[in-house]
């Protein structure tokens, strides 16, 4: 990716910006905050070019966009894939920090299969948000058991 971005802010072709966006997402486990992508590529390419690339990939169905808390995310997406995309997040209601979780997909796939059987609804991706209070703000009180 760096070899394509040697020069400061230069004109690049549609195919190049698409590849840069896809490479960035691939190097970040397939999902990244939109602002991180823009910060990374914005040093070398204009914002207009980046947003056009994002919109083009969204229209083609190669990526998806979603919001968790106040953060906007982009993720690689293959419509033909038989696997379900799963994103899980912890969101602290006090400090507003967002933490991404890695969960076992088998349980979610079982739930998705049950939903498909019951409602004839095929899930392509699942976003779970667990909202609460993180360790920094939670108060645990110990009570004596008599």
DANOR-V367021 format. One record per residue. N is the residue number from 0. RES is the residue in one small letter. PSI is psi in whole degrees, 0 to 359 (999 if undefined). BURIAL is # if it has 24 or more other C-alpha atoms within 12 Angstrom, else .. Layout:
n=N res=RES psi=PSI burial=BURIAL
n=N res=RES psi=PSI burial=BURIAL
//
This chain:
n=0 res=x psi=321 burial=.
n=1 res=x psi=327 burial=.
n=2 res=x psi=330 burial=.
n=3 res=x psi=344 burial=.
n=4 res=x psi=35 burial=.
n=5 res=x psi=312 burial=.
n=6 res=x psi=151 burial=.
n=7 res=x psi=146 burial=.
n=8 res=x psi=93 burial=.
n=9 res=x psi=164 burial=.
n=10 res=x psi=130 burial=.
n=11 res=x psi=160 burial=#
n=12 res=x psi=160 burial=.
n=13 res=x psi=315 burial=.
n=14 res=x psi=322 burial=.
n=15 res=x psi=313 burial=.
n=16 res=x psi=322 burial=#
n=17 res=x psi=314 burial=#
n=18 res=x psi=321 burial=#
n=19 res=x psi=318 burial=#
n=20 res=x psi=314 burial=#
n=21 res=x psi=321 burial=#
n=22 res=x psi=319 burial=#
n=23 res=x psi=314 burial=#
n=24 res=x psi=318 burial=#
n=25 res=x psi=321 burial=.
n=26 res=x psi=352 burial=.
n=27 res=x psi=41 burial=.
n=28 res=x psi=26 burial=.
n=29 res=x psi=357 burial=#
n=30 res=x psi=141 burial=#
n=31 res=x psi=157 burial=#
n=32 res=x psi=140 burial=#
n=33 res=x psi=321 burial=#
n=34 res=x psi=326 burial=.
n=35 res=x psi=320 burial=.
n=36 res=x psi=314 burial=#
n=37 res=x psi=319 burial=#
n=38 res=x psi=320 burial=.
n=39 res=x psi=309 burial=#
n=40 res=x psi=335 burial=#
n=41 res=x psi=344 burial=#
n=42 res=x psi=338 burial=.
n=43 res=x psi=340 burial=#
n=44 res=x psi=147 burial=#
n=45 res=x psi=153 burial=.
n=46 res=x psi=322 burial=.
n=47 res=x psi=316 burial=.
n=48 res=x psi=318 burial=#
n=49 res=x psi=311 burial=#
n=50 res=x psi=322 burial=#
n=51 res=x psi=318 burial=.
n=52 res=x psi=315 burial=#
n=53 res=x psi=312 burial=#
n=54 res=x psi=322 burial=.
n=55 res=x psi=315 burial=.
n=56 res=x psi=325 burial=#
n=57 res=x psi=314 burial=#
n=58 res=x psi=322 burial=.
n=59 res=x psi=349 burial=.
n=60 res=x psi=19 burial=.
n=61 res=x psi=340 burial=#
n=62 res=x psi=162 burial=#
n=63 res=x psi=160 burial=#
n=64 res=x psi=138 burial=#
n=65 res=x psi=164 burial=#
n=66 res=x psi=135 burial=.
n=67 res=x psi=119 burial=#
n=68 res=x psi=232 burial=.
n=69 res=x psi=358 burial=.
n=70 res=x psi=140 burial=.
n=71 res=x psi=134 burial=.
n=72 res=x psi=154 burial=#
n=73 res=x psi=144 burial=#
n=74 res=x psi=148 burial=#
n=75 res=x psi=143 burial=#
n=76 res=x psi=129 burial=#
n=77 res=x psi=108 burial=.
n=78 res=x psi=327 burial=.
n=79 res=x psi=351 burial=.
n=80 res=x psi=142 burial=.
n=81 res=x psi=352 burial=.
n=82 res=x psi=148 burial=.
n=83 res=x psi=135 burial=#
n=84 res=x psi=135 burial=#
n=85 res=x psi=127 burial=#
n=86 res=x psi=128 burial=#
n=87 res=x psi=137 burial=#
n=88 res=x psi=146 burial=#
n=89 res=x psi=132 burial=#
n=90 res=x psi=119 burial=#
n=91 res=x psi=126 burial=.
n=92 res=x psi=341 burial=.
n=93 res=x psi=302 burial=.
n=94 res=x psi=350 burial=.
n=95 res=x psi=13 burial=.
n=96 res=x psi=146 burial=.
n=97 res=x psi=129 burial=#
n=98 res=x psi=130 burial=.
n=99 res=x psi=135 burial=#
n=100 res=x psi=148 burial=.
n=101 res=x psi=114 burial=.
n=102 res=x psi=159 burial=.
n=103 res=x psi=120 burial=.
n=104 res=x psi=342 burial=.
n=105 res=x psi=317 burial=.
n=106 res=x psi=316 burial=.
n=107 res=x psi=320 burial=#
n=108 res=x psi=323 burial=.
n=109 res=x psi=317 burial=.
n=110 res=x psi=316 burial=.
n=111 res=x psi=321 burial=#
n=112 res=x psi=321 burial=.
n=113 res=x psi=319 burial=.
n=114 res=x psi=318 burial=.
n=115 res=x psi=318 burial=.
n=116 res=x psi=319 burial=.
n=117 res=x psi=319 burial=.
n=118 res=x psi=1 burial=.
n=119 res=x psi=46 burial=.
n=120 res=x psi=116 burial=.
n=121 res=x psi=118 burial=.
n=122 res=x psi=134 burial=#
n=123 res=x psi=323 burial=#
n=124 res=x psi=154 burial=#
n=125 res=x psi=133 burial=.
n=126 res=x psi=120 burial=#
n=127 res=x psi=133 burial=#
n=128 res=x psi=121 burial=.
n=129 res=x psi=114 burial=.
n=130 res=x psi=140 burial=.
n=131 res=x psi=211 burial=.
n=132 res=x psi=128 burial=.
n=133 res=x psi=171 burial=.
n=134 res=x psi=327 burial=.
n=135 res=x psi=328 burial=.
n=136 res=x psi=350 burial=.
n=137 res=x psi=144 burial=.
n=138 res=x psi=117 burial=.
n=139 res=x psi=127 burial=.
n=140 res=x psi=133 burial=.
n=141 res=x psi=131 burial=.
n=142 res=x psi=142 burial=.
n=143 res=x psi=137 burial=.
n=144 res=x psi=126 burial=.
n=145 res=x psi=999 burial=.
//
